[in-house]
Amino acid sequence: MNTRRYLTARRRPPVWIVAMAALCVIAAGAVARAVEVQDAREIPAMEQPLPNLPGNSLTAVVVQLAPGAHVPSHHHAGFVFAYVLSGTVRSQLNDGPTVDYRTGQSWVEPPGTQHSLTANPSETDSASLLAVFVASSRAKLTTTGP
């Protein structure tokens, strides 16, 4: 066996390893972009027990959506009133129509509603909304998934 040829061949990785490494780099970039696209931040604004509904509270949360952000499908405890503070928020409830809500517009989500889509359709401008919940004081307000 020619030792020199063996060593030279061993220094170069096989083509399939190079191809797999390239695919991993591409996939890592796609995953990083997916994480950026889902960038949403919740900021608690207030929580107040409701004396006329013992065991329930009114809770307000500001949701900030980065450009291009989307939130996974989810549902909420209790009633939700959503009011767009800035930008545009794309929303779909259950299997209903997809609606773009702009600054100053609002919607209501009755208990049991699946919030199938929440997104910021703008690739350049942030969006924000105020979500006001009326729910059990001990409830988890948002649950991801169906």
C-alpha positions as CSV (number, residue, x, y, z in Angstrom):
1,M,0.0,0.0,0.0
2,N,1.2,3.5,-0.9
3,T,1.6,5.2,2.5
4,R,1.8,8.7,1.0
5,R,-1.5,8.2,-1.0
6,Y,-3.2,6.8,2.2
7,L,-2.2,9.9,4.3
8,T,-3.3,12.3,1.6
9,A,-6.7,10.7,1.2
10,R,-7.2,10.6,5.0
11,R,-6.5,14.4,5.3
12,R,-9.4,15.3,3.1
13,P,-12.9,14.6,4.6
14,P,-15.2,12.6,2.4
15,V,-17.6,14.6,0.3
16,W,-20.6,13.4,2.3
17,I,-19.1,14.8,5.5
18,V,-18.6,18.2,3.8
19,A,-22.2,18.1,2.5
20,M,-23.6,17.2,5.9
21,A,-21.6,20.0,7.6
22,A,-22.9,22.5,5.0
23,L,-26.5,21.3,5.7
24,C,-26.0,21.7,9.4
25,V,-24.8,25.3,9.0
26,I,-27.8,26.1,6.7
27,A,-30.2,24.4,9.2
28,A,-28.7,26.3,12.1
29,G,-29.3,29.6,10.3
30,A,-32.9,28.6,9.6
31,V,-33.5,27.8,13.3
32,A,-31.9,31.1,14.4
33,R,-34.2,33.0,12.0
34,A,-37.3,31.0,13.3
35,V,-36.4,32.0,16.8
36,E,-36.1,35.7,15.8
37,V,-39.4,35.5,13.9
38,Q,-41.2,34.3,17.0
39,D,-40.0,37.2,19.1
40,A,-42.8,38.3,21.4
41,R,-42.5,39.8,24.8
42,E,-45.1,40.0,27.6
43,I,-45.0,42.9,30.1
44,P,-47.3,42.6,33.1
45,A,-49.2,45.8,33.6
46,M,-51.6,45.2,36.5
47,E,-53.6,42.6,38.4
48,Q,-56.6,43.4,40.5
49,P,-58.9,41.0,42.4
50,L,-62.6,41.5,41.4
51,P,-64.7,41.9,44.6
52,N,-67.9,41.2,42.8
53,L,-66.5,37.9,41.3
54,P,-64.8,36.2,44.3
55,G,-61.8,34.1,43.2
56,N,-61.4,36.1,40.0
57,S,-59.0,38.8,38.9
58,L,-58.7,41.4,36.1
59,T,-55.1,41.1,34.7
60,A,-53.6,43.4,32.0
61,V,-50.5,42.5,30.0
62,V,-48.8,44.4,27.2
63,V,-47.6,42.1,24.4
64,Q,-44.8,43.5,22.2
65,L,-44.3,41.8,18.8
66,A,-41.1,42.3,16.9
67,P,-41.2,42.8,13.1
68,G,-42.3,39.5,11.5
69,A,-43.0,37.9,14.9
70,H,-45.6,35.2,15.3
71,V,-46.9,33.5,18.4
72,P,-47.7,29.7,18.5
73,S,-51.3,28.7,18.7
74,H,-52.6,29.1,22.2
75,H,-55.7,29.6,24.4
76,H,-56.4,31.7,27.4
77,A,-58.2,31.2,30.7
78,G,-61.4,33.3,31.1
79,F,-62.4,36.2,28.9
80,V,-59.8,38.3,27.0
81,F,-60.2,41.8,25.6
82,A,-57.3,42.7,23.2
83,Y,-56.6,46.3,22.1
84,V,-53.9,47.2,19.5
85,L,-51.7,49.9,20.9
86,S,-49.4,50.2,17.9
87,G,-48.8,48.7,14.5
88,T,-50.8,45.9,13.0
89,V,-51.6,42.5,14.7
90,R,-52.8,39.7,12.5
91,S,-55.2,37.4,14.4
92,Q,-57.3,34.3,13.8
93,L,-59.6,32.8,16.4
94,N,-60.6,29.1,16.1
95,D,-61.1,28.4,12.4
96,G,-62.5,31.9,11.7
97,P,-61.2,34.5,9.2
98,T,-57.7,36.0,9.6
99,V,-58.1,39.7,10.5
100,D,-55.5,42.5,10.5
101,Y,-56.2,44.8,13.5
102,R,-54.6,48.2,13.4
103,T,-53.8,50.7,16.1
104,G,-57.0,51.5,18.1
105,Q,-58.9,48.4,17.0
106,S,-59.9,45.5,19.4
107,W,-61.4,42.1,19.7
108,V,-62.8,39.8,22.4
109,E,-61.9,36.1,23.0
110,P,-64.6,34.2,24.9
111,P,-63.4,31.3,27.2
112,G,-62.4,28.2,25.3
113,T,-61.4,30.2,22.1
114,Q,-58.3,28.8,20.3
115,H,-56.1,31.7,19.2
116,S,-54.8,30.0,16.1
117,L,-52.7,32.9,14.8
118,T,-51.2,36.0,16.4
119,A,-48.6,37.7,14.2
120,N,-47.0,41.0,13.3
121,P,-47.3,41.1,9.5
122,S,-44.8,44.0,9.1
123,E,-41.2,43.0,8.5
124,T,-40.0,46.5,9.5
125,D,-42.3,47.9,12.3
126,S,-43.0,46.5,15.8
127,A,-46.6,46.1,17.0
128,S,-48.0,45.9,20.5
129,L,-51.3,45.1,22.1
130,L,-52.9,45.3,25.5
131,A,-54.5,42.0,26.6
132,V,-57.0,42.3,29.5
133,F,-58.0,39.0,31.1
134,V,-60.9,38.3,33.5
135,A,-60.1,34.8,34.9
136,S,-59.7,32.8,38.0
137,S,-57.0,34.3,40.2
138,R,-55.0,31.1,40.2
139,A,-55.4,30.3,36.5
140,K,-52.5,30.0,34.0
141,L,-53.5,32.8,31.7
142,T,-51.9,31.5,28.5
143,T,-51.5,27.8,27.4
144,T,-49.7,27.0,24.2
145,G,-51.2,24.4,21.9
146,P,-54.7,23.2,21.2
